Amino acid sequence: MPTQEAAAERLGLPYSTYRRHLVSGIERVCEDLWRRELYGAHES
């Protein structure tokens, strides 16, 4: 069983819900990293 499917199962989530939240979280982290790159670590 692939790792992401196993993680979803351990969390008791449907795989599609797990993937949706994973993608959303990755996007948020990337946006924050770009913001820090452009404006510095102290901008919110």
Predicted model as a PDB file, atoms N, CA, C, CB and O in Angstrom, pLDDT in the B-factor column:
MODEL        1                                                                  
ATOM      1  N   MET A   1       0.853  -1.185   0.000  1.00 63.00           N  
ATOM      2  CA  MET A   1       0.000   0.000   0.000  1.00 63.00           C  
ATOM      3  C   MET A   1       0.893   1.242   0.000  1.00 63.00           C  
ATOM      4  CB  MET A   1      -0.967   0.002   1.234  1.00 63.00           C  
ATOM      5  O   MET A   1       1.785   1.359   0.841  1.00 63.00           O  
ATOM      6  N   PRO A   2       0.663   2.170  -0.935  1.00 81.00           N  
ATOM      7  CA  PRO A   2       1.469   3.391  -0.953  1.00 81.00           C  
ATOM      8  C   PRO A   2       1.371   4.164   0.361  1.00 81.00           C  
ATOM      9  CB  PRO A   2       1.037   4.282  -2.106  1.00 81.00           C  
ATOM     10  O   PRO A   2       0.376   4.064   1.079  1.00 81.00           O  
ATOM     11  N   THR A   3       2.380   4.907   0.653  1.00 94.00           N  
ATOM     12  CA  THR A   3       2.494   5.611   1.935  1.00 94.00           C  
ATOM     13  C   THR A   3       1.344   6.574   2.194  1.00 94.00           C  
ATOM     14  CB  THR A   3       3.795   6.367   1.987  1.00 94.00           C  
ATOM     15  O   THR A   3       0.810   6.604   3.303  1.00 94.00           O  
ATOM     16  N   GLN A   4       0.949   7.363   1.194  1.00 95.00           N  
ATOM     17  CA  GLN A   4      -0.127   8.330   1.418  1.00 95.00           C  
ATOM     18  C   GLN A   4      -1.453   7.635   1.710  1.00 95.00           C  
ATOM     19  CB  GLN A   4      -0.277   9.246   0.203  1.00 95.00           C  
ATOM     20  O   GLN A   4      -2.227   8.102   2.545  1.00 95.00           O  
ATOM     21  N   GLU A   5      -1.714   6.546   1.042  1.00 95.00           N  
ATOM     22  CA  GLU A   5      -2.936   5.797   1.326  1.00 95.00           C  
ATOM     23  C   GLU A   5      -2.903   5.235   2.738  1.00 95.00           C  
ATOM     24  CB  GLU A   5      -3.125   4.663   0.309  1.00 95.00           C  
ATOM     25  O   GLU A   5      -3.918   5.235   3.434  1.00 95.00           O  
ATOM     26  N   ALA A   6      -1.747   4.762   3.160  1.00 96.00           N  
ATOM     27  CA  ALA A   6      -1.600   4.240   4.522  1.00 96.00           C  
ATOM     28  C   ALA A   6      -1.788   5.357   5.549  1.00 96.00           C  
ATOM     29  CB  ALA A   6      -0.217   3.578   4.701  1.00 96.00           C  
ATOM     30  O   ALA A   6      -2.412   5.146   6.588  1.00 96.00           O  
ATOM     31  N   ALA A   7      -1.253   6.534   5.262  1.00 96.00           N  
ATOM     32  CA  ALA A   7      -1.403   7.663   6.180  1.00 96.00           C  
ATOM     33  C   ALA A   7      -2.876   8.051   6.312  1.00 96.00           C  
ATOM     34  CB  ALA A   7      -0.570   8.871   5.696  1.00 96.00           C  
ATOM     35  O   ALA A   7      -3.357   8.301   7.417  1.00 96.00           O  
ATOM     36  N   ALA A   8      -3.588   8.102   5.190  1.00 97.00           N  
ATOM     37  CA  ALA A   8      -5.020   8.427   5.231  1.00 97.00           C  
ATOM     38  C   ALA A   8      -5.779   7.397   6.051  1.00 97.00           C  
ATOM     39  CB  ALA A   8      -5.602   8.503   3.809  1.00 97.00           C  
ATOM     40  O   ALA A   8      -6.660   7.745   6.838  1.00 97.00           O  
ATOM     41  N   GLU A   9      -5.439   6.141   5.866  1.00 96.00           N  
ATOM     42  CA  GLU A   9      -6.107   5.074   6.615  1.00 96.00           C  
ATOM     43  C   GLU A   9      -5.845   5.206   8.104  1.00 96.00           C  
ATOM     44  CB  GLU A   9      -5.644   3.704   6.124  1.00 96.00           C  
ATOM     45  O   GLU A   9      -6.763   5.058   8.910  1.00 96.00           O  
ATOM     46  N   ARG A  10      -4.587   5.487   8.482  1.00 96.00           N  
ATOM     47  CA  ARG A  10      -4.247   5.646   9.899  1.00 96.00           C  
ATOM     48  C   ARG A  10      -4.977   6.827  10.527  1.00 96.00           C  
ATOM     49  CB  ARG A  10      -2.742   5.824  10.063  1.00 96.00           C  
ATOM     50  O   ARG A  10      -5.311   6.801  11.712  1.00 96.00           O  
ATOM     51  N   LEU A  11      -5.222   7.868   9.722  1.00 96.00           N  
ATOM     52  CA  LEU A  11      -5.936   9.039  10.224  1.00 96.00           C  
ATOM     53  C   LEU A  11      -7.449   8.870  10.183  1.00 96.00           C  
ATOM     54  CB  LEU A  11      -5.544  10.255   9.430  1.00 96.00           C  
ATOM     55  O   LEU A  11      -8.190   9.713  10.688  1.00 96.00           O  
ATOM     56  N   GLY A  12      -7.899   7.782   9.581  1.00 97.00           N  
ATOM     57  CA  GLY A  12      -9.325   7.538   9.480  1.00 97.00           C  
ATOM     58  C   GLY A  12     -10.005   8.447   8.471  1.00 97.00           C  
ATOM     59  O   GLY A  12     -11.183   8.772   8.619  1.00 97.00           O  
ATOM     60  N   LEU A  13      -9.261   8.862   7.437  1.00 97.00           N  
ATOM     61  CA  LEU A  13      -9.792   9.761   6.420  1.00 97.00           C  
ATOM     62  C   LEU A  13      -9.892   9.054   5.080  1.00 97.00           C  
ATOM     63  CB  LEU A  13      -8.919  11.009   6.295  1.00 97.00           C  
ATOM     64  O   LEU A  13      -9.088   8.169   4.784  1.00 97.00           O  
ATOM     65  N   PRO A  14     -10.869   9.434   4.267  1.00 97.00           N  
ATOM     66  CA  PRO A  14     -10.848   8.962   2.889  1.00 97.00           C  
ATOM     67  C   PRO A  14      -9.585   9.505   2.205  1.00 97.00           C  
ATOM     68  CB  PRO A  14     -12.144   9.405   2.123  1.00 97.00           C  
ATOM     69  O   PRO A  14      -9.119  10.597   2.530  1.00 97.00           O  
ATOM     70  N   TYR A  15      -9.048   8.748   1.274  1.00 96.00           N  
ATOM     71  CA  TYR A  15      -7.822   9.158   0.582  1.00 96.00           C  
ATOM     72  C   TYR A  15      -7.998  10.516  -0.092  1.00 96.00           C  
ATOM     73  CB  TYR A  15      -7.417   8.104  -0.458  1.00 96.00           C  
ATOM     74  O   TYR A  15      -7.082  11.338  -0.058  1.00 96.00           O  
ATOM     75  N   SER A  16      -9.157  10.769  -0.706  1.00 97.00           N  
ATOM     76  CA  SER A  16      -9.372  12.044  -1.399  1.00 97.00           C  
ATOM     77  C   SER A  16      -9.342  13.225  -0.426  1.00 97.00           C  
ATOM     78  CB  SER A  16     -10.710  12.019  -2.149  1.00 97.00           C  
ATOM     79  O   SER A  16      -8.825  14.290  -0.762  1.00 97.00           O  
ATOM     80  N   THR A  17      -9.885  13.044   0.764  1.00 97.00           N  
ATOM     81  CA  THR A  17      -9.867  14.103   1.775  1.00 97.00           C  
ATOM     82  C   THR A  17      -8.440  14.346   2.244  1.00 97.00           C  
ATOM     83  CB  THR A  17     -10.774  13.738   2.972  1.00 97.00           C  
ATOM     84  O   THR A  17      -8.015  15.492   2.382  1.00 97.00           O  
ATOM     85  N   TYR A  18      -7.706  13.274   2.490  1.00 97.00           N  
ATOM     86  CA  TYR A  18      -6.293  13.389   2.888  1.00 97.00           C  
ATOM     87  C   TYR A  18      -5.511  14.174   1.846  1.00 97.00           C  
ATOM     88  CB  TYR A  18      -5.661  11.991   3.083  1.00 97.00           C  
ATOM     89  O   TYR A  18      -4.766  15.094   2.185  1.00 97.00           O  
ATOM     90  N   ARG A  19      -5.682  13.805   0.556  1.00 97.00           N  
ATOM     91  CA  ARG A  19      -4.953  14.473  -0.522  1.00 97.00           C  
ATOM     92  C   ARG A  19      -5.329  15.951  -0.608  1.00 97.00           C  
ATOM     93  CB  ARG A  19      -5.229  13.780  -1.862  1.00 97.00           C  
ATOM     94  O   ARG A  19      -4.461  16.802  -0.799  1.00 97.00           O  
ATOM     95  N   ARG A  20      -6.622  16.257  -0.467  1.00 97.00           N  
ATOM     96  CA  ARG A  20      -7.071  17.656  -0.542  1.00 97.00           C  
ATOM     97  C   ARG A  20      -6.399  18.490   0.543  1.00 97.00           C  
ATOM     98  CB  ARG A  20      -8.611  17.745  -0.404  1.00 97.00           C  
ATOM     99  O   ARG A  20      -5.915  19.589   0.274  1.00 97.00           O  
ATOM    100  N   HIS A  21      -6.368  17.970   1.762  1.00 97.00           N  
ATOM    101  CA  HIS A  21      -5.734  18.702   2.861  1.00 97.00           C  
ATOM    102  C   HIS A  21      -4.222  18.768   2.687  1.00 97.00           C  
ATOM    103  CB  HIS A  21      -6.075  18.050   4.202  1.00 97.00           C  
ATOM    104  O   HIS A  21      -3.607  19.783   3.015  1.00 97.00           O  
ATOM    105  N   LEU A  22      -3.621  17.711   2.181  1.00 97.00           N  
ATOM    106  CA  LEU A  22      -2.180  17.705   1.940  1.00 97.00           C  
ATOM    107  C   LEU A  22      -1.802  18.763   0.911  1.00 97.00           C  
ATOM    108  CB  LEU A  22      -1.718  16.317   1.470  1.00 97.00           C  
ATOM    109  O   LEU A  22      -0.869  19.537   1.126  1.00 97.00           O  
ATOM    110  N   VAL A  23      -2.523  18.798  -0.205  1.00 97.00           N  
ATOM    111  CA  VAL A  23      -2.239  19.782  -1.254  1.00 97.00           C  
ATOM    112  C   VAL A  23      -2.432  21.200  -0.728  1.00 97.00           C  
ATOM    113  CB  VAL A  23      -3.140  19.543  -2.480  1.00 97.00           C  
ATOM    114  O   VAL A  23      -1.617  22.081  -1.001  1.00 97.00           O  
ATOM    115  N   SER A  24      -3.505  21.422   0.022  1.00 98.00           N  
ATOM    116  CA  SER A  24      -3.766  22.743   0.591  1.00 98.00           C  
ATOM    117  C   SER A  24      -2.634  23.160   1.531  1.00 98.00           C  
ATOM    118  CB  SER A  24      -5.111  22.749   1.341  1.00 98.00           C  
ATOM    119  O   SER A  24      -2.184  24.305   1.495  1.00 98.00           O  
ATOM    120  N   GLY A  25      -2.184  22.242   2.359  1.00 98.00           N  
ATOM    121  CA  GLY A  25      -1.093  22.548   3.290  1.00 98.00           C  
ATOM    122  C   GLY A  25       0.206  22.851   2.579  1.00 98.00           C  
ATOM    123  O   GLY A  25       0.926  23.771   2.968  1.00 98.00           O  
ATOM    124  N   ILE A  26       0.517  22.093   1.541  1.00 98.00           N  
ATOM    125  CA  ILE A  26       1.740  22.338   0.763  1.00 98.00           C  
ATOM    126  C   ILE A  26       1.678  23.711   0.112  1.00 98.00           C  
ATOM    127  CB  ILE A  26       1.940  21.241  -0.314  1.00 98.00           C  
ATOM    128  O   ILE A  26       2.671  24.439   0.108  1.00 98.00           O  
ATOM    129  N   GLU A  27       0.519  24.075  -0.440  1.00 98.00           N  
ATOM    130  CA  GLU A  27       0.363  25.393  -1.054  1.00 98.00           C  
ATOM    131  C   GLU A  27       0.569  26.502  -0.030  1.00 98.00           C  
ATOM    132  CB  GLU A  27      -1.021  25.523  -1.697  1.00 98.00           C  
ATOM    133  O   GLU A  27       1.217  27.506  -0.324  1.00 98.00           O  
ATOM    134  N   ARG A  28       0.020  26.324   1.176  1.00 98.00           N  
ATOM    135  CA  ARG A  28       0.165  27.346   2.219  1.00 98.00           C  
ATOM    136  C   ARG A  28       1.621  27.500   2.642  1.00 98.00           C  
ATOM    137  CB  ARG A  28      -0.697  26.993   3.437  1.00 98.00           C  
ATOM    138  O   ARG A  28       2.089  28.621   2.844  1.00 98.00           O  
ATOM    139  N   VAL A  29       2.338  26.396   2.776  1.00 98.00           N  
ATOM    140  CA  VAL A  29       3.755  26.459   3.154  1.00 98.00           C  
ATOM    141  C   VAL A  29       4.554  27.157   2.060  1.00 98.00           C  
ATOM    142  CB  VAL A  29       4.323  25.037   3.414  1.00 98.00           C  
ATOM    143  O   VAL A  29       5.401  28.001   2.353  1.00 98.00           O  
ATOM    144  N   CYS A  30       4.291  26.813   0.800  1.00 98.00           N  
ATOM    145  CA  CYS A  30       5.009  27.452  -0.316  1.00 98.00           C  
ATOM    146  C   CYS A  30       4.749  28.949  -0.361  1.00 98.00           C  
ATOM    147  CB  CYS A  30       4.601  26.818  -1.649  1.00 98.00           C  
ATOM    148  O   CYS A  30       5.675  29.734  -0.564  1.00 98.00           O  
ATOM    149  N   GLU A  31       3.492  29.350  -0.174  1.00 97.00           N  
ATOM    150  CA  GLU A  31       3.160  30.775  -0.159  1.00 97.00           C  
ATOM    151  C   GLU A  31       3.904  31.493   0.959  1.00 97.00           C  
ATOM    152  CB  GLU A  31       1.648  30.974   0.001  1.00 97.00           C  
ATOM    153  O   GLU A  31       4.419  32.593   0.758  1.00 97.00           O  
ATOM    154  N   ASP A  32       3.963  30.877   2.133  1.00 96.00           N  
ATOM    155  CA  ASP A  32       4.659  31.492   3.259  1.00 96.00           C  
ATOM    156  C   ASP A  32       6.155  31.603   2.978  1.00 96.00           C  
ATOM    157  CB  ASP A  32       4.420  30.684   4.542  1.00 96.00           C  
ATOM    158  O   ASP A  32       6.775  32.620   3.288  1.00 96.00           O  
ATOM    159  N   LEU A  33       6.727  30.566   2.396  1.00 96.00           N  
ATOM    160  CA  LEU A  33       8.155  30.623   2.080  1.00 96.00           C  
ATOM    161  C   LEU A  33       8.460  31.709   1.045  1.00 96.00           C  
ATOM    162  CB  LEU A  33       8.635  29.263   1.566  1.00 96.00           C  
ATOM    163  O   LEU A  33       9.461  32.414   1.169  1.00 96.00           O  
ATOM    164  N   TRP A  34       7.606  31.849   0.024  1.00 96.00           N  
ATOM    165  CA  TRP A  34       7.799  32.922  -0.961  1.00 96.00           C  
ATOM    166  C   TRP A  34       7.672  34.290  -0.302  1.00 96.00           C  
ATOM    167  CB  TRP A  34       6.780  32.792  -2.110  1.00 96.00           C  
ATOM    168  O   TRP A  34       8.449  35.200  -0.594  1.00 96.00           O  
ATOM    169  N   ARG A  35       6.688  34.434   0.589  1.00 95.00           N  
ATOM    170  CA  ARG A  35       6.505  35.705   1.289  1.00 95.00           C  
ATOM    171  C   ARG A  35       7.745  36.043   2.105  1.00 95.00           C  
ATOM    172  CB  ARG A  35       5.265  35.650   2.201  1.00 95.00           C  
ATOM    173  O   ARG A  35       8.191  37.190   2.125  1.00 95.00           O  
ATOM    174  N   ARG A  36       8.294  35.044   2.772  1.00 95.00           N  
ATOM    175  CA  ARG A  36       9.523  35.271   3.556  1.00 95.00           C  
ATOM    176  C   ARG A  36      10.695  35.618   2.652  1.00 95.00           C  
ATOM    177  CB  ARG A  36       9.864  34.029   4.396  1.00 95.00           C  
ATOM    178  O   ARG A  36      11.519  36.465   2.997  1.00 95.00           O  
ATOM    179  N   GLU A  37      10.774  34.964   1.488  1.00 95.00           N  
ATOM    180  CA  GLU A  37      11.857  35.229   0.546  1.00 95.00           C  
ATOM    181  C   GLU A  37      11.770  36.683   0.027  1.00 95.00           C  
ATOM    182  CB  GLU A  37      11.801  34.219  -0.640  1.00 95.00           C  
ATOM    183  O   GLU A  37      12.785  37.367  -0.104  1.00 95.00           O  
ATOM    184  N   LEU A  38      10.560  37.125  -0.259  1.00 94.00           N  
ATOM    185  CA  LEU A  38      10.366  38.452  -0.843  1.00 94.00           C  
ATOM    186  C   LEU A  38      10.403  39.576   0.182  1.00 94.00           C  
ATOM    187  CB  LEU A  38       9.062  38.495  -1.573  1.00 94.00           C  
ATOM    188  O   LEU A  38      10.935  40.651  -0.096  1.00 94.00           O  
ATOM    189  N   TYR A  39       9.839  39.337   1.370  1.00 94.00           N  
ATOM    190  CA  TYR A  39       9.638  40.433   2.318  1.00 94.00           C  
ATOM    191  C   TYR A  39      10.353  40.255   3.643  1.00 94.00           C  
ATOM    192  CB  TYR A  39       8.192  40.601   2.576  1.00 94.00           C  
ATOM    193  O   TYR A  39      10.332  41.163   4.473  1.00 94.00           O  
ATOM    194  N   GLY A  40      10.977  39.127   3.864  1.00 92.00           N  
ATOM    195  CA  GLY A  40      11.651  38.875   5.121  1.00 92.00           C  
ATOM    196  C   GLY A  40      10.782  38.068   6.072  1.00 92.00           C  
ATOM    197  O   GLY A  40       9.570  37.962   5.883  1.00 92.00           O  
ATOM    198  N   ALA A  41      11.397  37.510   7.077  1.00 81.00           N  
ATOM    199  CA  ALA A  41      10.730  36.580   7.995  1.00 81.00           C  
ATOM    200  C   ALA A  41       9.744  37.263   8.932  1.00 81.00           C  
ATOM    201  CB  ALA A  41      11.757  35.844   8.809  1.00 81.00           C  
ATOM    202  O   ALA A  41       8.919  36.583   9.542  1.00 81.00           O  
ATOM    203  N   HIS A  42       9.803  38.578   9.064  1.00 75.00           N  
ATOM    204  CA  HIS A  42       8.961  39.259  10.047  1.00 75.00           C  
ATOM    205  C   HIS A  42       7.673  39.818   9.465  1.00 75.00           C  
ATOM    206  CB  HIS A  42       9.731  40.367  10.684  1.00 75.00           C  
ATOM    207  O   HIS A  42       6.876  40.402  10.199  1.00 75.00           O  
ATOM    208  N   GLU A  43       7.447  39.657   8.173  1.00 60.00           N  
ATOM    209  CA  GLU A  43       6.178  40.090   7.561  1.00 60.00           C  
ATOM    210  C   GLU A  43       5.120  39.040   7.804  1.00 60.00           C  
ATOM    211  CB  GLU A  43       6.343  40.348   6.038  1.00 60.00           C  
ATOM    212  O   GLU A  43       5.424  37.848   7.861  1.00 60.00           O  
ATOM    213  N   SER A  44       3.857  39.477   7.949  1.00 55.00           N  
ATOM    214  CA  SER A  44       2.780  38.492   8.080  1.00 55.00           C  
ATOM    215  C   SER A  44       1.829  38.590   6.928  1.00 55.00           C  
ATOM    216  CB  SER A  44       2.028  38.675   9.385  1.00 55.00           C  
ATOM    217  O   SER A  44       0.856  37.839   6.864  1.00 55.00           O  
TER     218      SER A  44                                                      
ENDMDL                                                                          
END                                                                             
